[in-house]
C-alpha cells in the first residue's frame, strides 16, 4: 500500500511517500522568514504548502492515482481520544477556523483532505496534539477558574509506546508506560492500558523546563512579573514558551552548544543537571497515577540522543521501572503506521465530531 504523508510545521514542510512501512520519498523543505512573510495568517499558506507537496510527489515519479490514502499531521482540533481519524467536513471546518488556535499543523489535515478527495481515496490524521484521555482527577488544577488541559506530543509518544510493546511482546492496551518526549519542548505522559491519563501541557510550557520553555514557574513570582509593568503580555508569553529554558539562560536552544559550554562553565553544567532533575521529577510524579505499577519508562525525542542526559535521568528513576531510550522523532512513520492500521483492518477509523 502506498500512502502520502503531509506534515507542515512552523518553518518546514515534511512530505513522504511510504510503501507499507518503507519510505520511498522523505523530504523536509525549510521555509525562511522571507518565504512566509507574504502570508498574514496560517491558512493563507495553504496554496504555497500544497504546491510544494505536489511538486515533490511529481518529482518522485509516483502518481496520485497510485496512492491508497493520504495522511496529514493533526492540528489544533477539539479534544479527542487517540487514534486514526477520517478527515470529514466537521474536521475541515474546525481546522480552517482554528477552533483551538491556528498552527501550521492545521494545514496537514486540510491539504490531505483536498488531495485525497481529488483521487477518491481516504484522508486521515493520527494522534494530534489535542488527544485527551485524561482521568477526571487529572483535570483538577486547584482552582475552578482553571482546568488542566491535555496537550502533548501525542503522535510520537503513542508511536514509541507501541514500538516498545512490539519489541517486548506486551500489548499496548495492557501496559503501564511513562513516555517522555524530549525536544524543544518536553512532555511526559502516563500511558495506562492504552490511554494517556495524565501529561504536562508542553505547548504552554508546563512541566520541566526545556531548551525553549521555562517549565512550571513559581506562581507568585510569575504573577509579580506579569504585573511589574516591565513586560507586555506577549513578552511574558514568549519568555515562557520560545525564549524560556536554555534560551533564557544561554541564548541558545542548541543543546550541543550548551553541552560544550558546560565543559568549562559550572553554571551551564548546573542548569543541564537541573533540567535532567526536573524531567526525572515529572516522571516520578506520573508514576503515582498508577500507584507505581509502571512497566517501563521510555525516553524519546531529539534529546534522547544525548547520552549524558539519558544517563542522568535514568539513575534518578530506574528504581521505578526499566528505562529505555528511543532517540529521535519518527512522526512521518507514525503517521504512515496509523493509516496502515486502518487500511489493513487492524483498527477502525474514528469519526471526528461524534
Protein Blocks (a to p, Z undefined) as FASTA:
>chain_A
ZZddddddfkbccddddehjacfbdcdddddfklmmmpmbfklmmmmmmmmmmmmmmmno
pafklpgbdcddddddddddeddddddfklmmmmmnopnoccfklmmmmmmmmmmmmnop
acddehifklccbdfklmpnoiakbccdddddfklmmmmmmmmmmmnopafklcccdddd
ddfbccddddeehiafbdcdfknopajddfkbgbjadfklmmmmmmnopacfklmmmmmn
opacjllmnopabfklmmmmmmmmmklmmmmmmmmmmmmmmmmmmmmmnnopafbdcded
jklmpmklmmmmmmmmmmmpccdddedjdfkmmmmmmmmmmmnopaccddehZZ
